[in-house]
């Protein structure tokens, strides 16, 4: 009988220059799964593998792969390949998207307010998911968490607008072929339904001023200031904050008493008759208008006391190192007007933009919806608009005079109106 069968088995020689892996420690959290021969680590009872032990006896490559994959694993996502460094990240998408929007801004095809809104949306995505998150790695559950966070701090209207902008940014990535397939956000980025929006508006109450409230506001404002003139002009024309900040002096014909200026947001042309009180207030504001800080603002009708635009978009001051460029929108009209409302105790989700609601609501009492829309600068996609070549001056005057009589209806209030003229 051969005694060699009972002799101890010789161990294989250790390859030169190779150190076998350490034991499982906090610094080296992997272990060798003998059943499959892979480096492994468990998460919530499931084994995850990081390469064959035979190909990586020291475990260094496995440790590097685990460091790459583990953040995805603990969030329940599929780790991308380690060689996916050339895949589009959120910070790269943000830069490309905002550069495209800045080109449109400089070409006059995008409003400054929209530009600032898109910057805020990109910043929101970067803060939520991180700048280096791959765009094609975003999943519906990611957007569900984002939507939940937005809904917790914003109302339904703001939430709906933000969701729309997020979808525009993500669509840009696929349209520009920066990613191979569209981002799938499932139903997580659905906008609030029309019913929900109506319910929220009902809860907030009507965004309107009573005539006596508007008279109190005008009385509280100094009659020779830009804010007073802009308040009257907004009530007279339905112009919003951005329009008032951009309207040039050349748009006002003081001899005929008409304003000709397209709406900034829609570029719809507008020709609106001005009240005598509005013209008088504009003249006073022009007489005290300061020199502009920027030559490009020299022709504007209204400037702040420091010579700047009342609504402007400007770069964020002192950005942090490595931070994506951000822009902020400053609206001094809203700030000054809101301060006056607080002083008078007038609240209820109302602000300067409520004056557009006044024109639409009270102007509608003239029973000429086409004339009201023309004054408001609304787009009209109806077949009637295709054939309508204009609206007579008489119809436009009837609308603005309806609002004027609402604001100053009786002889006692007309004395206040006459004071505004002087």
VOGU-27920 format. One line per field, with one value per residue (C-alpha): residue number from 0; residue in three letters; x, y, z. Coordinates in Angstrom, 1 decimal, always signed. Each point is the difference from the previous one (the first is absolute). Layout:
# VOGU-27920
num	[NUM, ...]
residuo	[Ala, ...]
east	[X, ...]
north	[Y, ...]
up	[Z, ...]
***
This chain:
# VOGU-27920
num	[0, 1, 2, 3, 4, 5, 6, 7, 8, 9, 10, 11, 12, 13, 14, 15, 16, 17, 18, 19, 20, 21, 22, 23, 24, 25, 26, 27, 28, 29, 30, 31, 32, 33, 34, 35, 36, 37, 38, 39, 40, 41, 42, 43, 44, 45, 46, 47, 48, 49, 50, 51, 52, 53, 54, 55, 56, 57, 58, 59, 60, 61, 62, 63, 64, 65, 66, 67, 68, 69, 70, 71, 72, 73, 74, 75, 76, 77, 78, 79, 80, 81, 82, 83, 84, 85, 86, 87, 88, 89, 90, 91, 92, 93, 94, 95, 96, 97, 98, 99, 100, 101, 102, 103, 104, 105, 106, 107, 108, 109, 110, 111, 112, 113, 114, 115, 116, 117, 118, 119, 120, 121, 122, 123, 124, 125, 126, 127, 128, 129, 130, 131, 132, 133, 134, 135, 136, 137, 138, 139, 140, 141, 142, 143, 144, 145, 146, 147, 148, 149, 150, 151, 152, 153, 154, 155, 156, 157, 158, 159, 160, 161, 162, 163, 164, 165, 166, 167, 168, 169, 170, 171, 172, 173, 174, 175, 176, 177, 178, 179, 180, 181, 182, 183, 184, 185, 186, 187, 188, 189, 190, 191, 192, 193, 194, 195, 196, 197, 198, 199, 200, 201, 202, 203, 204, 205, 206, 207, 208, 209, 210, 211, 212, 213, 214, 215, 216, 217, 218, 219, 220, 221, 222, 223, 224, 225, 226, 227, 228, 229, 230, 231, 232, 233, 234, 235, 236, 237, 238, 239, 240, 241, 242, 243, 244, 245, 246, 247, 248, 249, 250, 251, 252, 253, 254, 255, 256, 257, 258, 259, 260, 261, 262, 263, 264, 265, 266, 267, 268, 269, 270, 271, 272, 273, 274, 275, 276, 277, 278, 279, 280, 281, 282, 283, 284, 285, 286, 287, 288, 289, 290, 291, 292, 293, 294, 295, 296, 297, 298, 299, 300, 301, 302, 303, 304, 305, 306, 307, 308, 309, 310, 311, 312, 313, 314, 315, 316, 317, 318, 319, 320, 321, 322, 323, 324, 325, 326, 327, 328, 329, 330, 331, 332, 333, 334, 335, 336, 337, 338, 339, 340, 341, 342, 343, 344, 345, 346, 347, 348, 349, 350, 351, 352, 353, 354, 355, 356, 357, 358, 359, 360, 361, 362, 363, 364, 365, 366, 367, 368, 369, 370, 371, 372, 373, 374, 375, 376, 377, 378, 379, 380, 381, 382, 383, 384, 385, 386, 387, 388, 389, 390, 391, 392, 393, 394, 395, 396, 397, 398, 399, 400, 401, 402, 403, 404, 405, 406, 407, 408, 409, 410, 411, 412, 413, 414, 415, 416, 417, 418, 419, 420, 421]
residuo	[Unk, Unk, Unk, Unk, Unk, Unk, Unk, Unk, Unk, Unk, Unk, Unk, Unk, Unk, Unk, Unk, Unk, Unk, Unk, Unk, Unk, Unk, Unk, Unk, Unk, Unk, Unk, Unk, Unk, Unk, Unk, Unk, Unk, Unk, Unk, Unk, Unk, Unk, Unk, Unk, Unk, Unk, Unk, Unk, Unk, Unk, Unk, Unk, Unk, Unk, Unk, Unk, Unk, Unk, Unk, Unk, Unk, Unk, Unk, Unk, Unk, Unk, Unk, Unk, Unk, Unk, Unk, Unk, Unk, Unk, Unk, Unk, Unk, Unk, Unk, Unk, Unk, Unk, Unk, Unk, Unk, Unk, Unk, Unk, Unk, Unk, Unk, Unk, Unk, Unk, Unk, Unk, Unk, Unk, Unk, Unk, Unk, Unk, Unk, Unk, Unk, Unk, Unk, Unk, Unk, Unk, Unk, Unk, Unk, Unk, Unk, Unk, Unk, Unk, Unk, Unk, Unk, Unk, Unk, Unk, Unk, Unk, Unk, Unk, Unk, Unk, Unk, Unk, Unk, Unk, Unk, Unk, Unk, Unk, Unk, Unk, Unk, Unk, Unk, Unk, Unk, Unk, Unk, Unk, Unk, Unk, Unk, Unk, Unk, Unk, Unk, Unk, Unk, Unk, Unk, Unk, Unk, Unk, Unk, Unk, Unk, Unk, Unk, Unk, Unk, Unk, Unk, Unk, Unk, Unk, Unk, Unk, Unk, Unk, Unk, Unk, Unk, Unk, Unk, Unk, Unk, Unk, Unk, Unk, Unk, Unk, Unk, Unk, Unk, Unk, Unk, Unk, Unk, Unk, Unk, Unk, Unk, Unk, Unk, Unk, Unk, Unk, Unk, Unk, Unk, Unk, Unk, Unk, Unk, Unk, Unk, Unk, Unk, Unk, Unk, Unk, Unk, Unk, Unk, Unk, Unk, Unk, Unk, Unk, Unk, Unk, Unk, Unk, Unk, Unk, Unk, Unk, Unk, Unk, Unk, Unk, Unk, Unk, Unk, Unk, Unk, Unk, Unk, Unk, Unk, Unk, Unk, Unk, Unk, Unk, Unk, Unk, Unk, Unk, Unk, Unk, Unk, Unk, Unk, Unk, Unk, Unk, Unk, Unk, Unk, Unk, Unk, Unk, Unk, Unk, Unk, Unk, Unk, Unk, Unk, Unk, Unk, Unk, Unk, Unk, Unk, Unk, Unk, Unk, Unk, Unk, Unk, Unk, Unk, Unk, Unk, Unk, Unk, Unk, Unk, Unk, Unk, Unk, Unk, Unk, Unk, Unk, Unk, Unk, Unk, Unk, Unk, Unk, Unk, Unk, Unk, Unk, Unk, Unk, Unk, Unk, Unk, Unk, Unk, Unk, Unk, Unk, Unk, Unk, Unk, Unk, Unk, Unk, Unk, Unk, Unk, Unk, Unk, Unk, Unk, Unk, Unk, Unk, Unk, Unk, Unk, Unk, Unk, Unk, Unk, Unk, Unk, Unk, Unk, Unk, Unk, Unk, Unk, Unk, Unk, Unk, Unk, Unk, Unk, Unk, Unk, Unk, Unk, Unk, Unk, Unk, Unk, Unk, Unk, Unk, Unk, Unk, Unk, Unk, Unk, Unk, Unk, Unk, Unk, Unk, Unk, Unk, Unk, Unk, Unk, Unk, Unk, Unk, Unk, Unk, Unk, Unk, Unk, Unk, Unk, Unk, Unk, Unk, Unk, Unk, Unk, Unk, Unk, Unk, Unk, Unk, Unk, Unk, Unk, Unk, Unk, Unk, Unk, Unk, Unk, Unk, Unk, Unk, Unk, Unk, Unk, Unk]
east	[+0.0, +1.3, +0.6, -0.2, -3.9, +0.3, +2.7, -1.1, -0.9, +2.6, -1.2, +0.4, +2.9, -1.0, +0.5, +3.0, -0.9, -3.6, -1.4, -3.2, -3.0, -0.3, -2.7, -3.4, +0.4, -1.7, +2.8, -0.5, -3.6, +0.0, +0.2, +0.7, -3.2, +1.5, -3.1, +0.5, +3.5, -0.9, +0.7, -3.3, -1.8, -3.6, -2.6, -3.4, +0.6, +1.0, +3.5, +1.7, +3.1, +3.0, +2.2, +1.6, +2.5, +2.2, +0.4, +0.5, +1.6, +0.9, -3.5, +1.2, -2.1, -3.0, +0.3, +0.1, -3.1, -1.8, +0.8, -1.5, -3.1, -0.9, -1.8, -2.3, -0.6, -1.1, -2.5, -1.4, +1.4, +2.0, +3.6, +1.3, +3.2, +3.2, +1.1, -3.1, +2.0, -1.0, -3.8, -1.9, -0.2, -2.5, +2.6, +0.9, -3.7, -0.6, +2.9, -1.1, -3.6, +0.7, +2.4, -2.7, -2.5, +2.5, +0.4, -3.8, +0.1, +2.6, -2.0, -3.1, -1.8, -0.2, -1.2, +2.5, -2.5, -0.2, +3.8, +0.3, -2.7, +1.9, +3.1, -1.9, -1.3, +3.5, +1.3, -2.9, +1.0, +3.6, -0.8, -2.4, +2.0, +3.6, +2.0, +1.7, -3.1, -0.4, -3.1, -0.8, +0.1, -2.9, -3.1, -3.6, +0.6, +2.5, -2.5, -2.6, +2.2, +0.7, -3.7, -0.8, +2.6, -1.4, -3.6, +0.9, +1.2, -1.9, -3.6, -1.6, +0.6, +3.7, +0.4, -1.7, +2.3, +3.1, -0.9, -0.5, +3.5, +1.6, -1.6, +1.3, +3.6, -0.2, -1.5, +2.8, +2.5, -1.6, -1.0, +3.7, +1.1, +2.0, -1.6, -1.0, -3.5, -2.5, +0.0, -2.8, -1.6, -3.2, -3.0, +2.2, +0.3, -3.7, -1.3, -2.8, -3.4, -2.2, -2.4, +2.8, +1.1, -3.6, -0.3, +3.2, -1.2, -3.3, +1.9, +2.2, -3.0, -0.5, +3.1, -1.7, +0.1, -3.2, -0.1, +0.3, +3.1, +1.7, -0.9, +1.7, +3.1, +0.2, -0.4, +2.7, +2.5, +1.8, -1.6, +3.4, +1.6, +0.4, -1.9, -3.1, +0.2, +0.5, -2.9, -2.3, +1.4, -0.5, -3.7, -0.5, +1.6, +0.3, +3.8, +2.1, +3.2, +2.3, -1.8, +0.2, +3.7, +0.6, -2.3, +1.9, -1.0, -0.5, -3.0, -2.1, -1.5, -0.8, -1.8, -2.5, +0.0, +0.7, +2.6, +1.3, +2.1, -0.1, -0.3, +3.5, -1.1, -2.1, +1.2, -3.7, -0.3, -2.0, -1.4, -1.7, -1.6, +1.3, -1.9, +0.8, +1.0, +2.4, +1.6, +0.4, +1.7, +2.4, +1.1, +0.8, +2.0, +2.0, +0.8, +1.6, +1.5, +3.7, +2.8, +0.3, +2.8, +0.1, -0.1, -2.3, -2.7, +0.2, -3.3, -2.1, -3.1, +0.7, +3.2, +0.6, +1.5, +3.4, -0.5, -0.6, -2.8, -2.9, +0.1, +3.4, +1.8, +3.6, +2.7, +0.0, +2.6, +3.0, -0.8, +1.7, +3.0, -1.0, -3.7, -1.9, -0.7, -3.3, -2.2, -2.5, -3.0, -0.4, -3.5, +0.1, -3.6, -1.4, +2.2, -1.1, -3.6, -0.2, +1.6, -2.9, -2.6, +1.4, +0.0, -3.7, -0.9, -1.1, +0.8, -1.5, +2.5, -0.1, +2.8, +0.9, -1.0, -3.5, -0.5, -0.1, -2.8, -1.8, +0.3, -1.2, -2.9, -1.3, +0.9, -2.1, -3.1, +0.3, -1.3, +2.7, +2.3, +2.0, +0.9, +0.9, +2.3, +1.6, +0.8, +1.3, +2.2, -1.5, +0.7, -3.1, +0.1, -3.7, -1.2, -1.4, +3.4, +1.3, -2.5, -0.1, +2.2, -0.4, -2.1, -1.3, +1.2, -3.5, -0.2, +3.4, -1.0, -3.2, +2.0, +2.4, -2.8, -1.9, +2.9, +0.4, -3.6, +0.3, +3.0, -1.5, -3.8, -1.4, +0.6, +1.6, +2.6, +0.5, +1.7, +2.7, +0.2, +0.5, +2.8, +1.8, -0.1, +1.6]
north	[+0.0, +3.4, +2.2, +3.1, +0.1, +0.6, +2.7, +3.7, +2.0, +2.5, +3.7, +1.8, +2.4, +3.6, +2.2, +2.3, +3.6, -0.7, +0.8, -1.8, +2.1, +1.1, -1.2, +1.8, +3.3, +3.4, +1.1, -3.1, -1.0, -2.8, -3.7, -3.0, -1.9, -3.5, -1.3, +2.2, +1.2, +3.7, +2.9, +0.8, +2.3, -0.2, +2.8, -0.7, -3.7, +0.0, -0.9, +2.4, -1.2, +2.1, -2.3, -3.5, -0.7, -2.0, +3.1, +2.4, -1.9, +3.3, +1.3, +3.5, +0.1, -1.4, +2.7, +2.7, -1.4, -0.2, +3.7, +0.8, -2.2, +0.3, +3.4, -1.4, -3.3, +1.6, +2.2, -3.1, +1.1, -1.9, +1.1, +1.3, -1.4, +1.3, +1.2, +2.2, +3.2, +1.5, -0.2, +3.2, +1.3, +2.5, +2.8, -0.5, +0.0, +3.2, +1.8, -1.0, +0.9, +3.4, +0.9, -0.7, +2.1, +2.8, +0.2, +0.4, +2.6, +2.1, -0.4, +1.3, -3.3, -0.7, +2.3, +0.7, -1.5, -3.3, -0.1, +0.5, -2.7, -2.5, +0.7, -0.7, -3.3, -1.2, +0.9, -2.0, -3.1, +0.4, +0.4, -3.0, -2.5, +1.3, +1.6, -3.2, -2.2, -1.5, +1.2, -3.5, -1.4, +2.0, -2.1, +0.6, -0.6, +2.8, +2.4, -1.2, +1.1, +3.3, +0.7, -0.8, +2.5, +2.7, -0.6, +0.3, +3.7, +1.3, +0.6, -1.8, +2.7, +0.4, -3.8, -0.3, +2.6, -1.5, -3.5, +1.5, +1.5, -3.2, -1.9, +2.6, -0.4, -3.8, +0.1, +2.2, -2.7, -2.5, +2.6, +1.1, -3.7, +0.4, -3.3, -3.0, -0.3, +2.3, +0.2, -2.2, +1.9, -2.1, +1.7, +1.6, +3.3, +0.3, +3.6, +0.6, -0.5, +2.9, -1.0, +0.3, +3.4, +1.3, -1.3, +1.8, +3.3, -0.3, -0.5, +3.1, +2.2, +2.4, +2.0, +3.3, +3.5, +1.8, +3.5, +1.6, -2.2, +1.2, +3.6, -0.5, -1.4, +2.9, +2.5, -1.7, +0.3, +3.2, +1.5, +1.0, -3.4, -2.8, -2.5, +2.3, +0.4, -3.7, -0.8, +2.2, -1.2, -3.6, +0.6, +2.0, -2.6, -3.3, +0.1, -2.4, +0.6, -1.1, +2.2, +3.1, -0.5, -0.3, +2.6, +2.9, +3.6, +0.0, -2.4, +2.9, +2.6, +2.8, +2.0, -2.7, -1.7, -3.5, -2.6, -2.4, -2.8, -3.8, -2.4, -1.3, -3.5, -0.6, +2.8, +0.7, +3.6, +2.4, +3.4, +1.4, +3.3, +1.6, +1.8, +3.7, -1.0, -2.5, +2.4, +2.6, -2.6, -1.1, +3.6, +0.4, -3.2, +1.0, +3.4, -1.8, -2.9, -0.5, -0.6, -3.6, -2.2, -1.9, +1.8, -2.7, +1.2, +3.7, -0.1, -1.8, +1.8, -1.0, -0.5, -0.6, +2.8, -1.6, +0.1, -3.6, -2.1, -0.7, -3.7, -1.5, -3.3, +0.0, -2.5, -1.3, +1.8, -1.9, -3.5, -2.8, -1.6, -2.5, +1.1, +0.1, +3.6, +1.2, +3.0, +1.6, +2.2, +3.2, +1.5, +3.4, +0.8, -3.0, +0.8, +3.7, -0.8, -2.9, +2.3, +2.5, -2.8, -1.2, +3.5, +0.4, -3.5, -1.1, -3.7, -3.2, -1.3, +3.3, +2.0, +2.3, -2.6, +0.1, +3.1, -2.2, -1.9, +3.4, +0.9, -3.4, -0.2, +3.6, +0.7, -3.0, +1.9, +1.9, -3.2, +0.0, -3.0, +0.6, +3.5, -1.1, -2.7, +2.6, +2.2, -2.9, -1.2, -3.5, -2.4, -1.0, -3.2, +0.1, +0.1, +3.5, +1.3, -1.2, +2.2, +2.9, +2.8, +2.4, +1.4, +3.6, +2.7, +0.4, -3.6, +0.3, +3.3, -1.6, -2.7, +2.4, +2.5, -2.8, -0.7, +3.8, +0.4, -3.1, +1.6, +3.5, -0.4, +2.9, +3.7, -0.5, -2.4, +2.2, +2.6, -2.6, -0.6, +3.7, +0.0, -2.7, +2.3, +3.0]
up	[+0.0, -1.0, +3.0, -2.1, +0.3, +3.7, -0.3, +0.6, -3.2, -1.0, -0.2, -3.2, -0.1, +0.7, -3.2, +0.3, +0.9, +0.9, +3.5, +0.9, +1.2, +3.5, +2.3, -0.1, +1.8, +0.0, -2.5, -2.1, +0.4, -2.7, +0.6, -2.3, -1.0, -0.2, -1.8, -3.1, +0.5, +0.0, +2.3, +1.6, +2.4, +1.3, +0.1, +1.5, -0.3, -3.6, -1.2, -2.4, -1.9, -1.1, -2.1, +0.1, +2.8, -2.4, -2.3, +2.9, +2.9, +1.9, -0.2, -1.0, -3.3, +1.9, +2.6, -2.7, -1.7, +3.3, +0.7, -3.5, +0.3, +3.6, -0.1, -2.7, +1.8, +3.3, -2.0, -1.8, -3.4, -2.6, +0.1, -3.4, -1.6, +1.5, -3.4, -0.4, +0.6, -3.3, +0.8, +0.4, +3.5, +1.4, +0.3, -3.7, -1.0, +2.0, -1.6, -3.5, +0.6, +1.6, -2.7, -2.6, +2.0, +0.4, -3.8, -0.3, +2.7, -1.8, -3.3, +1.7, -0.3, +3.7, +2.9, +2.8, +2.5, -1.9, -0.1, +3.8, +0.5, -2.1, +2.1, +3.1, -1.4, -0.9, +3.4, +1.6, -2.0, +0.9, +3.7, +0.0, -2.0, +0.2, -2.9, -1.1, -0.1, -3.5, -1.8, -1.5, +3.5, +1.3, +0.8, +0.8, +3.7, -0.1, -1.4, +2.5, +2.8, -1.7, -0.6, +3.6, +1.2, -2.3, +0.9, +3.7, -0.4, -3.1, -1.0, -2.8, -2.6, +0.8, +0.0, -3.4, -1.5, +1.5, -1.3, -3.5, +0.1, +1.3, -2.9, -2.5, +1.4, -0.3, -3.5, -1.1, +0.8, -2.4, -2.6, -0.3, +0.0, +3.2, +1.1, -2.0, +1.3, +1.8, +3.8, +1.4, +2.9, +0.0, +1.6, +2.7, -1.9, -0.9, +0.6, +2.5, -1.6, -1.1, +2.9, +2.6, -1.5, +0.3, +3.6, +0.9, -1.6, +1.9, +3.3, -0.7, -0.8, -2.9, -1.1, -0.3, +1.5, +1.0, -1.4, +3.4, +0.7, -3.2, +0.8, +3.5, -1.7, -2.4, +2.9, +2.0, -2.9, -0.7, -3.2, -1.6, +0.2, -2.5, +2.1, +0.0, -3.7, -0.6, +2.2, -2.0, -3.2, +1.0, +1.0, -3.3, -2.3, +1.8, -0.5, +2.2, +1.8, -2.8, -2.5, +2.1, +0.6, -3.7, -1.5, -1.7, +0.2, -3.8, +0.5, +1.5, -2.2, +2.3, -2.7, -0.9, +3.4, -1.3, +0.9, -2.7, +1.3, -0.5, +2.9, +0.9, +0.6, -3.1, -2.4, -0.7, -1.1, +2.2, -0.4, +3.1, +0.9, +3.1, +2.7, +0.6, +3.5, -1.3, -2.4, +2.7, +2.3, -2.7, -0.6, +3.7, +0.1, -3.1, +1.5, +3.0, -1.9, +0.9, -2.5, -1.0, +1.3, -3.3, -3.3, -1.3, +2.4, -1.1, -1.9, +2.6, +1.4, +3.6, +2.0, +3.7, +2.2, -0.7, -3.7, -0.6, -1.7, +2.3, -1.0, -0.9, -0.2, +1.2, +0.9, +3.6, +2.2, +1.4, -1.4, +1.8, -1.6, -2.6, +0.1, -3.2, -1.1, +1.5, -0.8, +2.3, -1.0, +1.9, -0.1, +1.8, -1.2, +2.0, +3.0, +0.2, -0.6, +2.5, +2.6, -0.5, +0.2, +3.3, +1.4, -0.9, +1.2, -3.4, -0.4, -1.3, -2.6, -1.9, -1.5, -2.9, -2.6, +1.4, -2.0, -3.1, +1.5, +0.6, -3.7, -1.2, +2.5, +0.0, -3.6, -0.9, +1.2, -3.3, -1.6, -2.6, +0.6, -3.2, +1.1, +3.5, -1.5, -2.3, +3.0, +2.1, -2.8, +0.0, -2.9, -1.9, -2.0, -1.0, -3.6, +0.6, +0.8, -3.3, -1.8, +2.4, -1.3, +2.9, +2.8, -0.1, +2.4, +1.3, +1.2, +1.7, +1.7, +1.2, +1.9, +1.8, +0.8, +1.6, +2.4, +0.6, +1.0, +2.3, +1.7, +0.3, -0.2, +1.8, +0.5, +3.4, -1.5, -3.0, +2.2, +0.7, -3.7, -0.6, +2.6, -2.0, -3.1, +1.8]
***
